[in-house]
Amino acid sequence: MNNDVLKQLYEVVINRKNNPQEGSYTCYLFDKGLDKILKKVGEESAEVIIAAKGDNNNDTANEICDLLYHLIVLMVQNNIPLDDVMAILDERSKKIGNLKQFHVTDKNS
């Protein structure tokens, strides 16, 4: 797999929003609106957590895919370009190895 898979999925979701197709689950989500999309993101997040507590990485990977799909639907609904998210991830990747300094309280004073 390469990064093009997310881009392809993002483009499909944009296409469904701009060109609704009967019977499309993606179109159903857009039709129901932001609250339904957010509910699905929350449900899928919980399912990732539950799956990760189990012993089957395949189940966890599938739940992560469901979550990523619903996050992309949310991004399209809110007009957040995939390139913007990828740019933020790229910028954050440059910070790898930089430990944050935590505030230390002097309990002796």
Rosetta silent file (secondary structure, phi, psi, omega in degrees, C-alpha in Angstrom):
SEQUENCE: MNNDVLKQLYEVVINRKNNPQEGSYTCYLFDKGLDKILKKVGEESAEVIIAAKGDNNNDTANEICDLLYHLIVLMVQNNIPLDDVMAILDERSKKIGNLKQFHVTDKNS
SCORE:     score description
SCORE:     0.000 S_00000001
   1 L     0.000  146.811  175.648    0.000    0.000    0.000 S_00000001
   2 L  -128.146  177.924 -177.983    1.092    3.535   -0.631 S_00000001
   3 L   -63.930  -17.156 -179.519   -0.165    6.974    0.315 S_00000001
   4 H   -65.376  -23.090 -179.198   -2.252    7.060   -2.846 S_00000001
   5 H   -62.268  -45.100  177.848   -4.836    4.772   -1.217 S_00000001
   6 H   -64.500  -40.939  178.813   -5.956    7.508    1.180 S_00000001
   7 H   -62.796  -42.221  178.464   -5.996   10.027   -1.651 S_00000001
   8 H   -63.645  -43.600  178.352   -8.105    7.674   -3.787 S_00000001
   9 H   -62.954  -43.369  178.480  -10.549    7.097   -0.935 S_00000001
  10 H   -58.295  -43.609  179.549  -10.745   10.837   -0.299 S_00000001
  11 H   -64.965  -38.662  177.276  -11.541   11.443   -3.975 S_00000001
  12 H   -62.818  -43.119 -179.434  -14.269    8.769   -3.941 S_00000001
  13 H   -65.027  -42.035  175.827  -15.854   10.393   -0.884 S_00000001
  14 H   -60.385  -43.264 -179.974  -15.745   13.837   -2.548 S_00000001
  15 H   -61.745  -40.362  179.423  -17.329   12.329   -5.645 S_00000001
  16 H   -66.361  -35.774  178.929  -20.135   10.791   -3.582 S_00000001
  17 H   -68.409  -42.170 -176.854  -20.803   14.138   -1.934 S_00000001
  18 H   -81.430  -24.689 -177.494  -20.870   15.984   -5.248 S_00000001
  19 L  -134.409   74.855 -175.952  -22.632   13.233   -7.223 S_00000001
  20 L   -55.083  141.212  177.924  -24.967   11.362   -4.886 S_00000001
  21 L  -124.499  132.373  179.805  -25.730    7.772   -5.807 S_00000001
  22 L   -60.395  135.427  178.704  -28.753    5.877   -4.571 S_00000001
  23 L    85.828   -1.791 -179.934  -27.864    3.151   -2.122 S_00000001
  24 L   -81.087  126.242  177.396  -24.461    4.633   -1.279 S_00000001
  25 H   -62.905  -39.263  178.699  -23.616    4.496    2.427 S_00000001
  26 H   -60.440  -44.429  178.538  -21.369    7.543    1.994 S_00000001
  27 H   -63.780  -37.826  176.292  -24.252    9.500    0.479 S_00000001
  28 H   -57.856  -45.596  179.484  -26.464    8.362    3.362 S_00000001
  29 H   -61.485  -45.012  179.301  -23.967    9.842    5.833 S_00000001
  30 H   -64.155  -37.830  179.616  -23.841   13.153    3.971 S_00000001
  31 H   -64.252  -38.717 -179.237  -27.625   13.210    3.759 S_00000001
  32 H   -76.217  -25.001  172.928  -27.951   12.697    7.521 S_00000001
  33 L    96.879 -175.945 -172.335  -25.404   15.427    8.206 S_00000001
  34 H   -59.403  -42.069 -178.127  -22.625   16.256   10.612 S_00000001
  35 H   -60.314  -41.511  178.762  -24.244   14.823   13.750 S_00000001
  36 H   -66.409  -42.136  178.996  -24.574   11.364   12.152 S_00000001
  37 H   -61.970  -45.019  179.122  -21.008   11.508   10.830 S_00000001
  38 H   -64.088  -38.888  176.967  -19.695   12.486   14.269 S_00000001
  39 H   -60.490  -42.907  179.687  -21.711    9.694   15.883 S_00000001
  40 H   -67.222  -38.616  176.842  -20.124    7.183   13.498 S_00000001
  41 H   -60.988  -43.211  178.180  -16.622    8.536   14.204 S_00000001
  42 H   -63.498  -44.965  179.458  -17.299    8.073   17.912 S_00000001
  43 H   -62.130  -44.630 -178.329  -18.667    4.552   17.438 S_00000001
  44 H   -67.643  -35.022  176.231  -15.752    3.514   15.266 S_00000001
  45 H   -61.055  -44.792  178.741  -13.265    4.978   17.770 S_00000001
  46 H   -63.417  -38.894 -179.986  -14.826    2.854   20.505 S_00000001
  47 H   -66.767  -34.196  175.094  -14.705   -0.225   18.258 S_00000001
  48 H   -63.237  -44.582 -179.376  -10.983    0.334   17.648 S_00000001
  49 H   -61.895  -46.782 -179.375  -10.424    0.457   21.401 S_00000001
  50 H   -62.527  -45.046 -179.893  -12.440   -2.705   22.008 S_00000001
  51 H   -63.563  -39.387 -178.427  -10.702   -4.567   19.179 S_00000001
  52 H   -65.970  -24.910  177.388   -7.272   -3.464   20.399 S_00000001
  53 H   -75.202  -15.731  179.403   -8.022   -5.002   23.798 S_00000001
  54 L   -86.667 -175.090 -176.491   -8.475   -8.364   22.062 S_00000001
  55 L  -102.459    9.619 -173.822   -5.851  -10.688   20.683 S_00000001
  56 L  -113.341  101.370 -179.758   -6.681  -10.336   17.009 S_00000001
  57 H   -63.953  -27.774  178.172   -4.674   -7.674   15.174 S_00000001
  58 H   -64.012  -42.611  176.484   -6.677   -8.328   12.014 S_00000001
  59 H   -61.710  -43.461  179.594   -9.867   -7.224   13.799 S_00000001
  60 H   -62.948  -44.116  178.975   -8.097   -4.125   15.085 S_00000001
  61 H   -60.950  -40.944  178.756   -6.760   -3.283   11.618 S_00000001
  62 H   -65.625  -39.583  177.978  -10.248   -3.603   10.147 S_00000001
  63 H   -67.630  -36.255  175.889  -11.713   -1.329   12.804 S_00000001
  64 H   -62.437  -40.648  177.257   -8.933    1.206   12.156 S_00000001
  65 H   -61.326  -42.714  177.178   -9.887    1.146    8.470 S_00000001
  66 H   -60.772  -42.651  179.347  -13.524    1.830    9.398 S_00000001
  67 H   -64.224  -45.445  178.801  -12.412    4.741   11.572 S_00000001
  68 H   -59.169  -42.243  177.602  -10.181    6.173    8.836 S_00000001
  69 H   -58.724  -49.319 -178.137  -13.064    5.990    6.356 S_00000001
  70 H   -67.301  -32.125  174.298  -15.411    7.849    8.695 S_00000001
  71 H   -65.625  -37.276  177.337  -12.712   10.435    9.456 S_00000001
  72 H   -67.140  -39.459  175.347  -12.350   11.055    5.729 S_00000001
  73 H   -59.684  -43.404  177.408  -16.112   11.514    5.438 S_00000001
  74 H   -60.703  -43.878  179.024  -15.854   14.054    8.277 S_00000001
  75 H   -59.345  -45.677 -179.428  -12.985   15.817    6.514 S_00000001
  76 H   -66.236  -42.436  178.905  -14.989   16.112    3.291 S_00000001
  77 H   -57.583  -39.057 -177.005  -18.090   17.256    5.172 S_00000001
  78 L   -97.403   12.670  177.167  -16.059   20.022    6.815 S_00000001
  79 L    57.008   43.686  176.682  -14.067   20.897    3.678 S_00000001
  80 L  -101.417  110.089 -179.112  -10.736   19.821    5.167 S_00000001
  81 L   -65.501  140.314  176.539   -8.385   18.906    2.315 S_00000001
  82 H   -56.994  -38.416  179.793   -6.428   15.684    2.695 S_00000001
  83 H   -59.635  -34.353  177.693   -3.317   17.605    1.657 S_00000001
  84 H   -64.728  -44.459  179.510   -3.724   19.859    4.708 S_00000001
  85 H   -65.788  -42.801  179.886   -3.808   16.862    7.047 S_00000001
  86 H   -64.040  -36.707  178.496   -0.869   15.230    5.261 S_00000001
  87 H   -65.735  -39.645  177.803    1.116   18.480    5.522 S_00000001
  88 H   -65.286  -44.062  177.623    0.480   18.623    9.278 S_00000001
  89 H   -61.230  -40.823  178.914    1.549   14.988    9.636 S_00000001
  90 H   -62.282  -44.236  179.224    4.660   15.721    7.595 S_00000001
  91 H   -63.553  -42.079  179.194    5.507   18.692    9.807 S_00000001
  92 H   -66.224  -32.100 -179.189    4.939   16.638   12.944 S_00000001
  93 H   -65.793  -22.944  178.650    7.168   13.857   11.629 S_00000001
  94 L   -74.972  -14.039 -178.793   10.058   16.313   11.647 S_00000001
  95 L   -93.784    0.152 -178.403    9.644   16.637   15.409 S_00000001
  96 L   -58.840  132.220 -179.049   10.213   12.940   16.084 S_00000001
  97 L    96.005  -11.357  177.247   12.801   12.558   18.793 S_00000001
  98 L   -90.755  103.121  179.423   12.089   15.942   20.327 S_00000001
  99 L   -75.225  137.314  176.418   10.857   15.173   23.809 S_00000001
 100 L   -73.298  144.548  176.341    8.479   17.665   25.305 S_00000001
 101 L   -89.403  122.975  179.318    9.632   19.307   28.479 S_00000001
 102 L   -94.016  147.277  178.425    7.144   18.745   31.251 S_00000001
 103 L   -68.260  127.101  179.314    6.606   21.209   34.045 S_00000001
 104 L  -107.088  126.135  179.255    8.273   19.899   37.173 S_00000001
 105 L   -92.353  129.807  176.021    6.853   21.015   40.490 S_00000001
 106 L   -83.938  104.575 -176.719    9.314   21.531   43.306 S_00000001
 107 L   -81.030   -2.571  179.099    7.473   19.857   46.179 S_00000001
 108 L   -91.309   -6.807 -177.693   10.121   21.003   48.682 S_00000001
 109 L  -104.855    0.000    0.000    9.254   24.672   48.444 S_00000001
